[in-house]
Amino acid sequence: MNNPMNDAFTKQVQDFTRQAQEIFSAGKDAKVPENIAAFAEDAVSKSRDAYHKIAAAAKDNAKVAEDVLLTTQAGAKSIGEKIMANTLANTEAAFEVAQAMARARTFPEIARLQANYMQQQFALAGTQSKELLELSSKVAKQTMETVGSATSKSFEQFKSVG
């Protein structure tokens, strides 16, 4: 039994197939104009060049970011080491005076040891604060120089890509 819906659909598919074959047959000998082919090749070449420049700049910028982080890390490490050295020296001094005070035989001797310790610690605190401030300033300057250099380099690289 023939279904008129199936027959109509089959006819449409056959018509579409025939039309598609005619289009492909007509276009099989068609050639891409030389100016369009040249334009396409030039566009691909320029896109590839731009990509390589941007990729190189991105790689350089990753290195720059690493340099900035390493500079910052080294600075933080040196500040931390300085604080630790100061803390150890101050703690050792406190233990020494405590031991000396424990050995003292009179209250005036204990008072003298305490007064001398306090004078030394106040002087030392001033020196340590000055050294820490100088180190912090040096680290900040180095970090800012690295960031400034990195920013200039990145800007120049992206400027050359454009």
N, C-alpha and C positions, 0 to 999 in steps of 0.2 A: 504494500500500500504506500503510495507516494504522499508525502506530507508537503503541502504547498509552502509552508514556512521554511522547511529544510531546503527545498528547491530554490527559493528566493535567496536564501543565505548563501547557498553554494554558488549561485550565479554572481552574487556580489563579490565573493572571494575570488572567483575566476576573473571577473572584470578588473578588480584591484591588482591581481597578479599580472595580468596582461599589460595594464597601464604602467606598473612599476618596471616590467621588462622593457617596454618601449622607451621609458625615460633613461634606463641604464644603457640601452643600446644606442640611443641618440648621444649620450654623453661619453661613451667609451673612447671616442676619438678626440674629444675636446681636450685642449691643452691649457694649462695655466699660463696667462700672459707673463712675459719675462719681467716686466716692471713690478708685477704683484709678487712673483717669486723672489725677486731681488729685495723688495721691501720686507717680505717675511723673513728672509735669511738675515738681513741687517737688523731687524727687530730682535730676533733670537740672539744674535751675536752681542748686541748692546745689552740685552737683558742679562746674558751670561756674564759679561764683563762687570756690570753693576752688581750682580750677585756676588762675584768673587771679591770685589772691592769691599762690599758691605760685610761679607764673611770675614775678610782679613781684619777689617776695623773692629768687628765684634770680638775676634780672637785677641787682638791687641788690647781692647778695652777690658777683657777678662783678666789679662796679665796685669794691666794697670790697677784694676780693683784688688787683685792679689797683692800687689806691691803696697797699696794703701793699707790694706788689712795687716800685712806683715809689719809695716812701719808702726802702725797703731799698737799692734800686739807687742812688739819689741819695746815700745815706749811704756806701755802699761806694765810690762814685766820688770823693766828697770826701776820704775817707781815702786812697784810692789817689793822688789828686792831691797830698795833703800829703806822703805818703811820697816821691813822685817829686820834689817841690820840695826836700825835705830832701836826697835823694840827689844831686840836681844841685848844690845849694849846697855840700855836703860834698866832692863830686868836684872842683868848681871851686876850692875852698880848697886841696885837696891838690895840684892842678896849680900853683896860685900859689906855694905854699911850695916845691914841687919846683923851679920855675923860679928862685925866689929863692935856693935852696940851690945850684943849678947856677951861679949868678952869683957866689956867695960866694967870697972869696979866701983865707979862713983856716978852719981846723977849728973854732976857738972861735965864729966867726960862724955856721957851719953848725949847731953844737950849740945856739947861742942861737935860731936860726930854728926848729929842730926843737922845742925846749922851748916856745917861744911858741906854735907851731902846736898842740902837744899840749894845752897849757893852754886855748887857745881851743876846740879840738874837744871837750874834756871838758865845758866850760861849755856849749857849743852843744848837745852831746848831751843834757845835762840839760834844757835849754830845749825842744829838739825832742821829747824823750820826754814832757815835761809837756804840751806843745801837742797831741801825738798822743793822749795819754790823755784830755785834755779833749774833743777832737773825737770820739773813740770813745764816750765817755760820752754826749755830746750826741746822736750818731747812734743809740745804743742807746735812749736815752730817747724820742727822736722815733719810732723804730720801735715801741717798746712802747706808746706812746700811740696810735699809729695802729692797732695790733693790738687794743688794749683797746677803743678806740672802735668798731672794726669788729665785734668780738665782741659788744659790747653792742647795737649796732644790729641785727645778725643775730638775736640772741636775741629782741629785742623784735618783730622782723618775724615770726619763726616763732611767737612767742607769740600774736600777733594773728591769725594764720592759723587756729590751732586753735580 
